[in-house]
Every structure is written in structure tokens, then in C-alpha cells.
């Protein structure tokens, strides 16, 4: 996965949602942090400001939906944990 493309798409997701969502404060640029390597995926944190903590769940859900759409459009695969089972005779 192209790390810079992923970071760019994550920021774009916040900007896209903020156009139609008054919960996200437009005057603050969203930020993306590459948080960690995990066994089956790379972990990022998306930071943005909202107008009230009570709007956190709604804003987060809308941003996640937009991330999903942008990743699909740009052919960014999201990994899911898998388990390999080896059978021996």
C-alpha cells in the first residue's frame, strides 16, 4: 500500500464529510498519524476537530463510511485477520 496515498485519502475523507456536516470544524486541517505496524494491517489515526463531543459518534461514522468509499474507488485493500491451519497426518 502506498502510505502517502492512504494518508491523503484519509485527510480527503474528513474534508469531504465536513462539506456536508456541521459537526466537523472546517477551520482546522485534519491530520493523519501512522500509528503502528500490526500482524495483518497498518494502523493509522485520523485527527479532526468537532464542534461538540456529543457529535463524536455521528462524525466518526460518517468519516469511516467516506474512507470506505474512497479506499474502494482507489483500489486500496483493507486487510482482515486470517488464520492458517495446517493439518498433519
URQUI-V265710 format. One record per helix or strand of 2 or more residues. SS is the DSSP state (H for helix, E for strand). FROM is the first residue (numbers start at 0). LEN is the number of residues. Records with the same first field share a line. If there is no record, write none. Layout:
BEGIN
SS = FROM-LEN / FROM-LEN
END
This chain:
BEGIN
H = 2-18 / 52-21
E = 30-7 / 41-6
END
